Amino acid sequence: MPKLACPCGYIHNLSQIPDAGWITIRDEEFDSISTSGLGSEEKIDALYSASGSIYVCPSCERLMWAKKGSAEFVTYSREQPN
């Protein structure tokens, strides 16, 4: 089962489809694909190919982001107010 571990110890289960993640895509790429002459199935495939993923940890609220074409997640934590 694919899993994504947060530094706080929470484990995201990625085997469920759909999962609890967010799909990210640049506006330019979305507009280009959505206005293309591709058929519906081809558009869906192109949108997924152009997208990245974000997961939000429900425990510590860190963001884990894999940019388009990357399997590596970069983790971002919330800054504490001064």
KOLBA-476597 format. One record per residue (C-alpha): x, y, z; residue number from 1. Coordinates in nm, 4 decimals, decimal comma. Example, Ala and Ser with C-alpha at 12.3 -4.5 7.8 and 13.67 -1.06 7.14 Angstrom:
residues 2
<node><u>1,2300</u><v>-0,4500</v><w>0,7800</w><seq>1</seq></node>
<node><u>1,3670</u><v>-0,1060</v><w>0,7140</w><seq>2</seq></node>
This chain:
residues 82
<node><u>0,0000</u><v>0,0000</v><w>0,0000</w><seq>1</seq></node>
<node><u>0,1414</u><v>0,3409</v><w>-0,0909</w><seq>2</seq></node>
<node><u>0,1879</u><v>0,5624</v><w>0,2118</w><seq>3</seq></node>
<node><u>0,3249</u><v>0,9086</v><w>0,2833</w><seq>4</seq></node>
<node><u>0,4785</u><v>0,9757</v><w>0,6240</w><seq>5</seq></node>
<node><u>0,4622</u><v>1,3193</v><w>0,7814</w><seq>6</seq></node>
<node><u>0,7576</u><v>1,4211</v><w>1,0022</w><seq>7</seq></node>
<node><u>0,5162</u><v>1,4302</v><w>1,2986</w><seq>8</seq></node>
<node><u>0,4507</u><v>1,0570</v><w>1,2548</w><seq>9</seq></node>
<node><u>0,1098</u><v>1,0702</v><w>1,0842</w><seq>10</seq></node>
<node><u>0,0823</u><v>0,8265</v><w>0,7909</w><seq>11</seq></node>
<node><u>-0,1258</u><v>0,9221</v><w>0,4857</w><seq>12</seq></node>
<node><u>-0,2808</u><v>0,6190</v><w>0,3167</w><seq>13</seq></node>
<node><u>-0,2470</u><v>0,6788</v><w>-0,0582</w><seq>14</seq></node>
<node><u>-0,4008</u><v>0,3492</v><w>-0,1659</w><seq>15</seq></node>
<node><u>-0,7592</u><v>0,4756</v><w>-0,1525</w><seq>16</seq></node>
<node><u>-0,8866</u><v>0,6211</v><w>-0,4779</w><seq>17</seq></node>
<node><u>-0,9788</u><v>0,8967</v><w>-0,4535</w><seq>18</seq></node>
<node><u>-0,7604</u><v>0,9793</v><w>-0,1546</w><seq>19</seq></node>
<node><u>-0,7599</u><v>1,2811</v><w>0,0784</w><seq>20</seq></node>
<node><u>-0,5025</u><v>1,4744</v><w>-0,1260</w><seq>21</seq></node>
<node><u>-0,5370</u><v>1,7801</v><w>-0,3438</w><seq>22</seq></node>
<node><u>-0,4529</u><v>1,7959</v><w>-0,7141</w><seq>23</seq></node>
<node><u>-0,2508</u><v>2,1003</v><w>-0,8224</w><seq>24</seq></node>
<node><u>-0,2144</u><v>2,2387</v><w>-1,1736</w><seq>25</seq></node>
<node><u>-0,0910</u><v>2,5729</v><w>-1,3049</w><seq>26</seq></node>
<node><u>-0,3615</u><v>2,7987</v><w>-1,4461</w><seq>27</seq></node>
<node><u>-0,1797</u><v>2,8263</v><w>-1,7807</w><seq>28</seq></node>
<node><u>-0,1648</u><v>2,4490</v><w>-1,8222</w><seq>29</seq></node>
<node><u>-0,5261</u><v>2,4037</v><w>-1,7137</w><seq>30</seq></node>
<node><u>-0,6467</u><v>2,6656</v><w>-1,9643</w><seq>31</seq></node>
<node><u>-0,4342</u><v>2,5210</v><w>-2,2439</w><seq>32</seq></node>
<node><u>-0,5630</u><v>2,1678</v><w>-2,1872</w><seq>33</seq></node>
<node><u>-0,9257</u><v>2,2624</v><w>-2,1257</w><seq>34</seq></node>
<node><u>-0,9465</u><v>2,4686</v><w>-2,4448</w><seq>35</seq></node>
<node><u>-0,7589</u><v>2,2152</v><w>-2,6573</w><seq>36</seq></node>
<node><u>-0,9287</u><v>2,0004</v><w>-2,9172</w><seq>37</seq></node>
<node><u>-0,8694</u><v>1,6851</v><w>-2,7141</w><seq>38</seq></node>
<node><u>-1,1547</u><v>1,4487</v><w>-2,6380</w><seq>39</seq></node>
<node><u>-1,2819</u><v>1,4106</v><w>-2,2820</w><seq>40</seq></node>
<node><u>-1,0676</u><v>1,1076</v><w>-2,1923</w><seq>41</seq></node>
<node><u>-0,7559</u><v>1,2655</v><w>-2,3432</w><seq>42</seq></node>
<node><u>-0,8208</u><v>1,5901</v><w>-2,1510</w><seq>43</seq></node>
<node><u>-0,8492</u><v>1,4005</v><w>-1,8230</w><seq>44</seq></node>
<node><u>-0,5240</u><v>1,2164</v><w>-1,8946</w><seq>45</seq></node>
<node><u>-0,3495</u><v>1,5428</v><w>-1,9888</w><seq>46</seq></node>
<node><u>-0,4763</u><v>1,7179</v><w>-1,6745</w><seq>47</seq></node>
<node><u>-0,3464</u><v>1,4382</v><w>-1,4503</w><seq>48</seq></node>
<node><u>-0,0125</u><v>1,4391</v><w>-1,6343</w><seq>49</seq></node>
<node><u>0,0193</u><v>1,8143</v><w>-1,5776</w><seq>50</seq></node>
<node><u>-0,0739</u><v>1,7997</v><w>-1,2095</w><seq>51</seq></node>
<node><u>0,1053</u><v>1,7692</v><w>-0,8785</w><seq>52</seq></node>
<node><u>-0,0254</u><v>1,6613</v><w>-0,5374</w><seq>53</seq></node>
<node><u>-0,0619</u><v>1,8227</v><w>-0,1970</w><seq>54</seq></node>
<node><u>-0,1463</u><v>1,6459</v><w>0,1264</w><seq>55</seq></node>
<node><u>-0,2330</u><v>1,8297</v><w>0,4484</w><seq>56</seq></node>
<node><u>-0,1468</u><v>1,6529</v><w>0,7706</w><seq>57</seq></node>
<node><u>-0,4549</u><v>1,6425</v><w>0,9942</w><seq>58</seq></node>
<node><u>-0,2298</u><v>1,6155</v><w>1,2983</w><seq>59</seq></node>
<node><u>0,0188</u><v>1,9033</v><w>1,2578</w><seq>60</seq></node>
<node><u>-0,1138</u><v>2,0870</v><w>0,9461</w><seq>61</seq></node>
<node><u>0,2114</u><v>2,0509</v><w>0,7498</w><seq>62</seq></node>
<node><u>0,1775</u><v>2,0560</v><w>0,3714</w><seq>63</seq></node>
<node><u>0,3486</u><v>1,7882</v><w>0,1668</w><seq>64</seq></node>
<node><u>0,3775</u><v>1,8884</v><w>-0,1986</w><seq>65</seq></node>
<node><u>0,4948</u><v>1,6861</v><w>-0,4983</w><seq>66</seq></node>
<node><u>0,5296</u><v>1,9109</v><w>-0,7997</w><seq>67</seq></node>
<node><u>0,4293</u><v>1,8004</v><w>-1,1485</w><seq>68</seq></node>
<node><u>0,6328</u><v>1,5022</v><w>-1,2621</w><seq>69</seq></node>
<node><u>0,7970</u><v>1,4489</v><w>-0,9240</w><seq>70</seq></node>
<node><u>0,7520</u><v>1,1586</v><w>-0,6858</w><seq>71</seq></node>
<node><u>0,9411</u><v>1,3482</v><w>-0,4137</w><seq>72</seq></node>
<node><u>0,7332</u><v>1,5367</v><w>-0,1584</w><seq>73</seq></node>
<node><u>0,8654</u><v>1,8582</v><w>-0,0066</w><seq>74</seq></node>
<node><u>0,7275</u><v>1,9339</v><w>0,3392</w><seq>75</seq></node>
<node><u>0,6268</u><v>2,2823</v><w>0,4512</w><seq>76</seq></node>
<node><u>0,5368</u><v>2,3745</v><w>0,8067</w><seq>77</seq></node>
<node><u>0,3373</u><v>2,6670</v><w>0,9298</w><seq>78</seq></node>
<node><u>0,5303</u><v>2,9645</v><w>1,0619</w><seq>79</seq></node>
<node><u>0,4564</u><v>3,0598</v><w>1,4198</w><seq>80</seq></node>
<node><u>0,3380</u><v>3,4191</v><w>1,4696</w><seq>81</seq></node>
<node><u>0,5771</u><v>3,6469</v><w>1,6565</w><seq>82</seq></node>
